Amino acid sequence: MSEAQSVKKIKKMPERRCIGCMESFNKKDLIRVVRSSEGEVSLDFTGKKSGRGAYICKKTECFKKAKKAGRFSKNLNCDVPEEIYVKLEAELEEYDKK
């Protein structure tokens, strides 16, 4: 076996930008809010739902900043229901407790 064949490929992790702090993170370290083609907005913890997505890091301050600036609605091109904000905030508070 040649040296080139024995070197394992390093898989590049996709990065996404948090809409709160505008910093790039690994995709798996962010929470995705997705708008489906039917216009339904939901939280996507798997990162595999189809639709337009907006990513937020797991910091409560980033969530509050993004919500205040209207970045969720702007990035998803639709109005985000208040229940999504409540669910996301609860999820972030749970993460902060860990």
C-alpha positions in Angstrom: 0.0 0.0 0.0 1.4 3.4 -0.9 1.7 6.2 1.5 -1.0 8.3 -0.3 -3.5 5.4 0.1 -2.8 5.0 3.8 -3.5 8.6 4.7 -7.2 8.8 5.8 -9.3 11.6 4.5 -10.3 14.3 7.0 -14.0 15.0 6.6 -14.7 18.7 6.5 -17.5 19.8 8.8 -19.9 22.2 7.2 -20.1 25.6 8.9 -23.0 28.0 9.2 -23.3 31.5 10.6 -25.3 32.3 13.7 -27.9 35.0 13.0 -27.4 36.4 16.5 -23.6 36.9 16.9 -22.8 36.5 13.2 -20.0 34.0 14.0 -19.4 30.8 12.1 -19.8 27.4 13.9 -19.9 23.8 12.9 -23.4 23.1 11.6 -24.0 20.4 14.3 -23.3 23.0 17.1 -26.2 25.2 16.0 -30.0 25.0 16.3 -31.8 25.4 13.0 -35.2 27.1 12.6 -36.7 26.0 9.3 -39.6 27.2 7.1 -41.0 24.4 4.9 -42.3 24.9 1.4 -45.9 25.0 2.9 -44.8 28.0 5.0 -44.8 26.1 8.4 -42.0 27.2 10.7 -40.5 24.7 13.1 -37.3 23.8 15.0 -35.0 21.3 13.4 -32.6 19.6 15.7 -31.4 17.1 13.1 -30.6 19.6 10.4 -32.2 17.4 7.8 -35.7 18.9 7.3 -36.2 20.4 3.9 -36.8 24.1 3.6 -35.2 27.4 4.2 -33.2 27.5 7.4 -31.8 30.0 9.9 -29.2 29.0 12.4 -28.7 30.2 16.0 -26.0 29.3 18.4 -26.9 28.0 21.8 -26.4 31.3 23.7 -29.5 33.0 25.1 -28.0 36.4 24.4 -27.6 35.6 20.6 -31.3 34.5 20.5 -32.5 37.7 22.2 -30.4 39.8 19.8 -31.6 38.0 16.7 -35.3 38.2 17.9 -35.1 41.9 18.7 -33.5 42.7 15.3 -36.1 40.5 13.4 -33.5 38.3 11.9 -35.5 35.1 12.0 -38.3 36.6 9.9 -35.8 38.2 7.6 -33.8 35.1 7.0 -36.9 32.8 6.6 -38.8 35.3 4.5 -41.9 34.9 6.6 -43.4 35.8 10.0 -42.3 33.5 12.8 -45.0 32.5 15.2 -44.5 33.4 18.8 -44.7 29.7 19.9 -41.5 29.0 18.0 -39.7 31.8 19.9 -41.0 30.3 23.2 -39.9 26.8 22.3 -36.4 28.0 21.2 -36.0 30.1 24.3 -37.0 27.1 26.5 -34.5 24.9 24.6 -31.7 27.5 25.1 -32.5 27.9 28.8 -32.3 24.1 29.2 -28.9 24.1 27.4 -27.7 26.9 29.8 -28.5 24.7 32.8 -26.1 21.9 31.6 
